[in-house]
Amino acid sequence: GETLQLPTNVTDEALVDLRRTVPGLAGAEDQKLAWLLRANANQLRALSLAAEEESGVVAVQKRQGLWMDPEDNWFTRNVSRFGKGFDMEQLGKDRAKLTSKFDRLSPNYEAWTLGNRSVVEDWVAKMMHDAEQHGVLTARSHVLDVARNGRSGPRTALL
């Protein structure tokens, strides 16, 4: 079978806390609970959880130091500086500089998607829901969002 690693900042204590706080999740696999504990507000919204489940997840995130405030995070504190200090056209011409820039920014990706009100999560959740309704998903299915640069927007693949 496939073994997935839990994110390093999701502890066993956090998993127990979530199972106790949201009884409907008591029998859920550790990986699913870890995903919920790492989900930001946009991602939780896309899941369309019952109100008591979502509020329980947020309460545990706050207790366990995993919650990201949609109004006060890396993105909201730095948005006024975005686009200053570098030229994207010049960065695009120098792969090493571009890679270095994005490597420095990548640890803040979750705050970026939260702050810019990304709706990618909604698209992926809709595609999963549609696939479930048509009986396409199996226990071994994976849904992958493939970003496309160009005219035709994102595509979601079922693997």
SERO-4910 file (N, C-alpha, C, O; in steps of 0.05 Angstrom, whole numbers):
BEGIN
 pado doro    nc1    nc2    nc3   cac1   cac2   cac3    cc1    cc2    cc3    oc1    oc2    oc3
  Gly    A     16    -24      0      0      0      0     17     25      0     41     24      5
  Glu    A      5     46     -6     18     72     -7     18     85     21     -2     86     34
  Thr    A     42     94     29     45    108     55     50    137     50     70    144     37
  Leu    A     33    154     60     37    183     57     47    194     83     38    187    104
  Gln    A     66    212     81     77    225    104     58    248    113     47    262     97
  Leu    A     55    250    139     40    273    150     58    298    150     82    295    153
  Pro    A     46    321    146     62    345    148     76    347    175     64    339    195
  Thr    A    101    356    175    116    355    200    105    372    222    110    367    246
  Asn    A     89    392    216     77    409    237     50    399    247     38    412    264
  Val    A     41    376    237     16    364    247     24    341    266     35    321    257
  Thr    A     20    346    291     29    326    311      7    306    317    -17    310    310
  Asp    A     15    284    331     -5    265    340    -25    278    359    -49    272    359
  Glu    A    -15    297    375    -33    311    394    -54    327    378    -77    327    387
  Ala    A    -47    339    356    -66    354    340    -87    335    328   -111    342    327
  Leu    A    -79    311    319    -98    292    308   -118    283    330   -142    281    324
  Val    A   -108    277    354   -125    269    376   -144    292    383   -168    287    387
  Asp    A   -134    316    384   -150    340    390   -173    343    370   -196    348    377
  Leu    A   -167    339    344   -188    342    323   -209    320    326   -232    325    323
  Arg    A   -200    295    331   -219    273    335   -238    278    359   -261    272    357
  Arg    A   -227    290    380   -243    295    403   -262    319    399   -285    319    408
  Thr    A   -253    339    384   -268    363    380   -290    359    359   -312    370    362
  Val    A   -285    343    339   -305    339    318   -311    309    317   -298    294    302
  Pro    A   -330    300    333   -336    271    335   -341    257    308   -335    234    304
  Gly    A   -352    272    289   -357    260    262   -332    253    247   -333    238    228
  Leu    A   -309    263    256   -283    256    244   -267    235    259   -245    229    252
  Ala    A   -279    225    281   -265    207    299   -253    183    284   -231    173    291
  Gly    A   -267    172    264   -257    149    249   -242    155    224   -234    136    210
  Ala    A   -236    180    219   -222    188    195   -193    180    196   -181    179    218
  Glu    A   -181    175    173   -152    168    171   -136    193    179   -144    216    176
  Asp    A   -112    187    190    -94    209    198    -88    228    175    -88    252    180
  Gln    A    -84    218    151    -78    236    128   -100    255    123    -95    279    118
  Lys    A   -125    246    124   -148    265    119   -149    286    141   -153    310    135
  Leu    A   -145    278    166   -145    297    188   -122    317    185   -125    341    190
  Ala    A    -99    308    177    -76    326    172    -82    346    151    -75    369    153
  Trp    A    -95    337    129   -103    356    108   -121    378    119   -118    401    113
  Leu    A   -140    369    135   -159    389    147   -144    408    165   -150    432    165
  Leu    A   -126    398    181   -111    415    199    -92    434    185    -86    455    196
  Arg    A    -84    428    161    -66    445    145    -82    464    127    -70    481    114
  Ala    A   -108    459    124   -124    475    105   -127    504    114   -132    509    138
  Asn    A   -124    522     95   -129    550    102   -159    556     98   -174    539     89
  Ala    A   -167    580    104   -196    587    103   -207    583     75   -230    574     73
  Asn    A   -192    589     54   -202    585     26   -207    555     21   -227    547      9
  Gln    A   -188    539     30   -190    510     26   -213    498     42   -228    481     32
  Leu    A   -217    507     67   -239    497     83   -266    505     70   -284    489     69
  Arg    A   -267    530     59   -292    538     46   -298    520     22   -321    513     18
  Ala    A   -278    513      7   -282    497    -17   -292    469    -10   -305    456    -26
  Leu    A   -285    460     14   -294    433     22   -324    432     29   -335    410     30
  Ser    A   -336    455     33   -364    456     41   -371    437     64   -390    422     64
  Leu    A   -354    439     85   -359    424    109   -384    434    124   -392    457    120
  Ala    A   -396    418    140   -418    427    157   -406    448    175   -383    447    183
  Ala    A   -422    468    183   -413    490    199   -399    481    225   -378    492    232
  Glu    A   -410    461    239   -397    452    264   -371    438    258   -353    440    275
  Glu    A   -368    425    236   -343    412    229   -321    433    223   -299    432    233
  Glu    A   -329    453    207   -310    474    200   -301    490    224   -277    495    228
  Ser    A   -320    497    241   -313    512    265   -296    495    284   -278    506    298
  Gly    A   -301    469    285   -284    451    301   -256    449    291   -237    450    306
  Val    A   -253    447    264   -226    446    252   -211    472    258   -188    472    266
  Val    A   -224    495    255   -211    521    260   -204    523    290   -182    533    296
  Ala    A   -221    514    308   -215    515    337   -189    499    343   -172    508    358
  Val    A   -187    475    331   -164    459    336   -139    471    323   -117    472    335
  Gln    A   -142    482    299   -120    496    286   -109    518    304    -85    521    307
  Lys    A   -127    533    316   -118    555    334   -104    545    358    -83    555    366
  Arg    A   -116    524    371   -103    513    395    -76    501    389    -57    502    405
  Gln    A    -73    489    365    -48    475    358    -28    493    343     -7    483    334
  Gly    A    -34    518    339    -15    536    326    -14    532    296      7    538    284
  Leu    A    -35    522    284    -36    516    255    -53    535    239    -53    535    215
  Trp    A    -68    552    253    -87    570    240    -73    593    227    -55    605    239
  Met    A    -82    600    203    -72    624    189    -94    644    187   -115    639    174
  Asp    A    -91    667    200   -111    688    200   -113    700    172    -94    711    162
  Pro    A   -137    699    160   -141    710    133   -136    740    132   -130    751    110
  Glu    A   -139    754    154   -135    783    155   -108    792    163   -101    815    159
  Asp    A    -92    774    175    -65    781    184    -46    758    181    -44    740    198
  Asn    A    -31    758    158    -12    737    152     10    748    135     10    772    129
  Trp    A     28    732    127     51    741    111     42    757     86     53    778     81
  Phe    A     22    747     73     12    761     49      1    789     55      9    809     43
  Thr    A    -17    791     75    -29    817     81     -8    836     92    -11    861     88
  Arg    A     12    826    106     33    844    116     53    853     95     67    873     99
  Asn    A     55    839     72     75    845     52     63    853     25     79    860      7
  Val    A     37    853     22     25    858     -5     33    886    -16     35    889    -40
  Ser    A     37    905      1     45    932     -8     72    932    -21     78    950    -37
  Arg    A     89    912    -15    116    911    -27    117    895    -52    137    896    -66
  Phe    A     96    879    -59     97    862    -82    102    877   -107     90    899   -112
  Gly    A    120    867   -124    125    880   -149    147    901   -147    156    912   -168
  Lys    A    156    907   -123    177    927   -119    203    912   -115    204    891   -102
  Gly    A    225    924   -125    251    912   -120    259    891   -140    282    881   -138
  Phe    A    242    884   -158    251    865   -179    234    869   -204    211    878   -203
  Asp    A    245    861   -226    232    864   -252    226    836   -263    245    821   -269
  Met    A    201    829   -264    194    802   -273    204    795   -301    212    773   -307
  Glu    A    205    815   -319    215    810   -346    245    803   -344    254    784   -358
  Gln    A    260    817   -328    289    811   -325    292    784   -311    310    768   -318
  Leu    A    276    779   -290    278    753   -277    272    730   -296    285    709   -294
  Gly    A    253    734   -314    246    713   -333    268    706   -352    269    684   -363
  Lys    A    287    724   -355    310    720   -373    333    705   -359    351    696   -373
  Asp    A    332    704   -333    353    692   -318    342    670   -300    332    676   -278
  Arg    A    343    646   -310    331    623   -296    341    620   -267    326    614   -249
  Ala    A    367    625   -263    378    622   -236    366    643   -216    359    636   -194
  Lys    A    364    668   -225    353    688   -208    323    683   -203    314    687   -181
  Leu    A    309    675   -224    280    669   -221    276    646   -201    259    648   -184
  Thr    A    292    625   -204    290    603   -186    296    611   -157    281    604   -139
  Ser    A    316    627   -154    324    637   -127    301    653   -115    295    650    -91
  Lys    A    289    671   -131    267    688   -121    244    671   -112    233    675    -90
  Phe    A    236    652   -128    213    635   -121    219    616    -99    201    608    -83
  Asp    A    244    607    -97    252    590    -74    249    606    -48    241    594    -28
  Arg    A    255    632    -48    252    648    -24    223    653    -18    215    656      6
  Leu    A    206    655    -38    178    661    -34    161    636    -28    140    638    -15
  Ser    A    170    612    -37    153    588    -35    145    580     -7    123    569     -4
  Pro    A    160    585     14    150    578     41    125    593     48    111    586     67
  Asn    A    119    615     34     95    631     40     72    626     21     53    642     20
  Tyr    A     73    604      6     53    598    -14     25    597     -2      6    608    -14
  Glu    A     22    585     21     -4    582     33    -16    609     40    -40    614     36
  Ala    A      1    627     51     -9    654     57    -16    669     31    -35    684     30
  Trp    A      0    664     10     -5    677    -16    -33    668    -26    -48    686    -34
  Thr    A    -38    642    -26    -64    634    -37    -87    643    -20   -109    649    -30
  Leu    A    -83    645      7   -103    655     25   -108    685     20   -131    693     18
  Gly    A    -86    700     18    -89    728     15    -99    737    -12   -113    758    -13
  Asn    A    -92    723    -33   -102    731    -59   -129    720    -66   -139    722    -89
  Arg    A   -142    707    -46   -169    697    -49   -171    677    -72   -190    677    -88
  Ser    A   -151    659    -74   -151    639    -95   -177    623    -95   -188    617    -74
  Val    A   -186    615   -118   -209    598   -121   -202    571   -134   -220    556   -141
  Val    A   -176    566   -136   -168    540   -147   -180    517   -131   -188    497   -142
  Glu    A   -180    521   -104   -191    500    -87   -220    494    -93   -228    471    -93
  Asp    A   -235    515   -100   -263    511   -107   -266    494   -132   -283    477   -134
  Trp    A   -248    500   -152   -249    486   -177   -243    456   -173   -256    439   -183
  Val    A   -222    450   -157   -214    423   -152   -236    408   -137   -243    385   -144
  Ala    A   -248    421   -117   -269    409   -101   -293    403   -120   -306    382   -117
  Lys    A   -300    421   -138   -322    417   -156   -316    393   -175   -334    376   -179
  Met    A   -292    391   -185   -285    369   -202   -286    342   -187   -296    323   -198
  Met    A   -277    342   -162   -279    318   -146   -308    310   -141   -316    287   -144
  His    A   -325    330   -135   -353    325   -130   -366    313   -155   -381    294   -154
  Asp    A   -360    325   -178   -371    316   -203   -362    287   -209   -378    271   -218
  Ala    A   -337    281   -204   -326    254   -209   -340    234   -190   -346    212   -198
  Glu    A   -344    242   -165   -358    225   -146   -386    219   -156   -395    196   -155
  Gln    A   -400    240   -165   -428    237   -174   -430    218   -198   -450    205   -202
  His    A   -409    217   -214   -409    199   -238   -396    172   -233   -392    157   -251
  Gly    A   -389    167   -207   -377    141   -200   -350    136   -211   -342    113   -215
  Val    A   -335    158   -217   -309    155   -229   -286    151   -209   -266    138   -215
  Leu    A   -290    161   -184   -269    158   -164   -269    131   -151   -289    118   -147
  Thr    A   -244    121   -146   -241     96   -131   -224    103   -106   -215    126   -103
  Ala    A   -220     83    -89   -203     88    -65   -175     95    -72   -161    108    -56
  Arg    A   -166     88    -96   -138     94   -104   -136    118   -122   -115    124   -133
  Ser    A   -158    133   -126   -158    156   -144   -143    179   -131   -143    183   -107
  His    A   -131    195   -148   -118    220   -139   -128    242   -158   -130    238   -182
  Val    A   -134    265   -147   -141    288   -164   -118    307   -164   -108    314   -143
  Leu    A   -110    315   -188    -87    333   -191    -96    357   -207   -108    355   -228
  Asp    A    -90    381   -196    -96    405   -210    -71    413   -226    -49    415   -215
  Val    A    -75    417   -251    -53    424   -269    -57    453   -278    -75    458   -293
  Ala    A    -39    470   -268    -41    498   -276    -33    501   -305    -13    489   -314
  Arg    A    -47    516   -320    -40    521   -348    -36    550   -353    -52    567   -344
  Asn    A    -15    556   -366     -9    584   -372    -19    589   -401     -7    578   -420
  Gly    A    -39    604   -404    -49    609   -431    -79    615   -431    -90    624   -411
  Arg    A    -91    610   -454   -119    618   -458   -140    601   -444   -161    611   -439
  Ser    A   -134    576   -439   -156    559   -432   -159    551   -403   -172    532   -396
  Gly    A   -146    566   -385   -151    562   -356   -141    535   -345   -129    519   -360
  Pro    A   -147    530   -320   -137    506   -307   -151    481   -316   -174    482   -325
  Arg    A   -138    459   -315   -150    433   -321   -145    415   -297   -124    416   -284
  Thr    A   -164    398   -291   -162    380   -268   -161    352   -280   -178    344   -296
  Ala    A   -141    336   -271   -138    309   -281   -145    289   -259   -138    294   -235
  Leu    A   -157    268   -266   -163    246   -247   -144    224   -253   -143    214   -275
  Leu    A   -128    216   -233   -109    195   -237   -117    170   -222   -103    150   -223
***
